[in-house]
Amino acid sequence: MLTRLYRAAFTRAFMLSESLRQLTLRGLCAWAALISPLAMADGDLADMAKAGADGAKAIQTSGITIIQVLGFFSVAGGLLSIKAMKNNPQIKPWMIVLAIVGGLLAIGIPEIIKRGMTQIGMQPVTVS
């Protein structure tokens, strides 16, 4: 009889502590959400545009690196597909050629950009 009473009391105490923990976490999250915009509000619209431009520049260099890596995997996949072509009739030769040529173009994108800028007469830059 006392065991049931102890279990019921323990369960009630545990449920109360859990609800208090949830309320505390909810309050901390609400406080962080309210204080965060006040801490970040430093600057004007020009600063927002400048930050957006810096982000776009970072995305551009990261994007070129990602495209080069995808080009490498495309060439590797094309070369591996040559071996798999004899066992799989769904792999066509034009698909393999397209994967290899497209991958080589993606790998050489910085060089293509540099040569194109030289032909136009612009000062070539390094893209890294």
C-alpha positions as CSV (number, residue, x, y, z in Angstrom):
1,M,0.0,0.0,0.0
2,L,2.8,2.4,0.9
3,T,4.7,1.4,-2.2
4,R,1.8,2.6,-4.4
5,L,1.6,5.9,-2.4
6,Y,5.4,6.4,-2.8
7,R,5.2,5.6,-6.5
8,A,2.3,8.1,-7.0
9,A,4.1,10.8,-5.1
10,F,7.4,10.2,-7.0
11,T,5.5,10.3,-10.3
12,R,3.8,13.5,-9.4
13,A,7.1,15.1,-8.3
14,F,8.8,13.9,-11.5
15,M,6.0,15.3,-13.7
16,L,6.2,18.6,-11.8
17,S,10.0,18.8,-12.2
18,E,9.7,18.0,-15.9
19,S,7.0,20.7,-16.5
20,L,9.1,23.2,-14.6
21,R,12.1,22.3,-16.8
22,Q,10.1,22.7,-19.9
23,L,8.8,26.1,-18.8
24,T,12.3,27.2,-17.9
25,L,13.6,26.2,-21.3
26,R,10.7,27.9,-23.0
27,G,11.3,31.1,-21.1
28,L,15.0,31.0,-21.9
29,C,14.2,30.5,-25.6
30,A,11.7,33.3,-25.6
31,W,14.2,35.6,-23.8
32,A,16.9,34.8,-26.4
33,A,14.5,35.4,-29.3
34,L,13.6,38.8,-27.8
35,I,17.1,39.9,-27.1
36,S,18.7,38.7,-30.3
37,P,17.3,41.3,-32.7
38,L,18.3,44.1,-30.3
39,A,21.9,42.8,-30.2
40,M,22.0,42.5,-34.0
41,A,20.5,45.9,-34.8
42,D,23.9,47.6,-35.6
43,G,24.0,49.5,-38.8
44,D,21.6,50.7,-41.5
45,L,20.4,49.6,-44.9
46,A,23.8,50.2,-46.6
47,D,25.4,47.8,-44.1
48,M,22.8,45.2,-44.9
49,A,23.5,45.5,-48.6
50,K,27.3,45.3,-47.9
51,A,26.8,42.2,-45.8
52,G,24.7,40.7,-48.6
53,A,27.5,41.5,-51.2
54,D,30.1,39.9,-49.0
55,G,28.0,36.8,-48.6
56,A,27.5,36.6,-52.4
57,K,31.3,36.9,-52.9
58,A,31.9,34.0,-50.5
59,I,29.2,31.9,-52.2
60,Q,30.8,32.6,-55.6
61,T,34.2,31.2,-54.6
62,S,32.6,28.3,-52.7
63,G,30.3,27.6,-55.7
64,I,33.3,27.4,-58.1
65,T,35.0,24.9,-55.8
66,I,31.8,22.8,-55.5
67,I,31.4,22.8,-59.3
68,Q,35.0,21.6,-59.7
69,V,34.5,18.8,-57.2
70,L,31.2,17.8,-59.0
71,G,33.2,17.9,-62.3
72,F,35.8,15.5,-60.9
73,F,33.0,13.1,-59.8
74,S,31.4,13.3,-63.2
75,V,34.6,12.4,-65.0
76,A,35.2,9.5,-62.5
77,G,31.6,8.3,-63.0
78,G,31.9,8.5,-66.7
79,L,35.1,6.4,-66.7
80,L,33.6,3.9,-64.3
81,S,30.5,3.7,-66.6
82,I,32.6,2.5,-69.5
83,K,33.3,-0.7,-67.6
84,A,29.6,-1.0,-66.5
85,M,28.3,-0.4,-70.1
86,K,28.9,-4.0,-71.2
87,N,26.7,-5.4,-68.4
88,N,24.0,-2.7,-68.5
89,P,22.3,-1.9,-71.8
90,Q,20.7,1.3,-70.4
91,I,24.1,3.1,-70.4
92,K,24.6,4.7,-73.8
93,P,27.9,5.8,-75.2
94,W,26.6,9.4,-75.6
95,M,25.8,9.5,-71.9
96,I,29.4,8.6,-71.0
97,V,30.8,11.1,-73.4
98,L,28.5,13.8,-72.0
99,A,29.5,13.0,-68.4
100,I,33.3,13.1,-69.2
101,V,33.1,16.3,-71.3
102,G,30.8,18.1,-68.9
103,G,33.0,17.1,-66.0
104,L,36.2,18.3,-67.8
105,L,34.5,21.6,-68.5
106,A,33.4,21.9,-64.8
107,I,37.0,21.1,-63.6
108,G,38.4,23.8,-66.0
109,I,36.0,26.5,-65.1
110,P,38.6,28.9,-63.4
111,E,40.9,28.6,-66.5
112,I,37.9,29.3,-68.8
113,I,37.0,32.4,-66.8
114,K,40.6,33.6,-66.8
115,R,41.1,33.2,-70.6
116,G,37.7,34.7,-71.3
117,M,38.6,37.8,-69.3
118,T,41.9,38.0,-71.1
119,Q,40.2,37.9,-74.5
120,I,37.8,40.6,-73.5
121,G,40.6,42.8,-72.3
122,M,39.9,42.7,-68.6
123,Q,42.5,42.1,-66.0
124,P,42.5,38.4,-65.2
125,V,41.9,37.5,-61.5
126,T,42.6,34.4,-59.6
127,V,39.5,32.6,-58.5
128,S,40.1,30.5,-55.4
